[in-house]
Amino acid sequence: MTQAQFDYIQRENELLHGKVAYLMRQLYGRKREISTNGQTDFFEKSEAFTAPEPSAPEPEDPADKPTKRKKRKGKEKAQLARLHEAPMHHELSDAEWLCPDCVAEMLEIGATVTSREPVRIPEYVELYVHYQHAL
């Protein structure tokens, strides 16, 4: 590559950098409306369209703030405690009772409550307690 070609490529590169910088300013620069001569003003400059003057902030009265109610702990538990419980046992199928390694039948080691679900039956409300059996 000759020196003339190098200078030409360098000048072209500088011009392209300038174009990119200009376009980036146009794309991401400050936006504002500029009125030009001959452009019509759609709104009259009257008091109806002017922003109000900022006044001194008024001191806040604690009585004006809405009060937050504290959440009562144990409310749901107390409501569910008076309902009749109907246990719903979810047991494993016969194939899942067999050990995958030695093919012996596994023993049950307990059951855990997974959820408590109130169910409305027309005469009363019943609490279904779901148990998952563990091996």
Sequence and secondary structure as in RCSB ss.txt:
>XXXX:A:sequence
MTQAQFDYIQRENELLHGKVAYLMRQLYGRKREISTNGQTDFFEKSEAFTAPEPSAPEPEDPADKPTKRKKRKGK
EKAQLARLHEAPMHHELSDAEWLCPDCVAEMLEIGATVTSREPVRIPEYVELYVHYQHAL
>XXXX:A:secstr
  HHHHHHHHHHHHHHHHHHHHHHHHHHS       TT   SS   GGGS           TTTS       TTH
HHHHHHTSEEEEEEE   GGGGB TTT  B    EEEEEEEEEEEETTEEEEEEEEEEE 
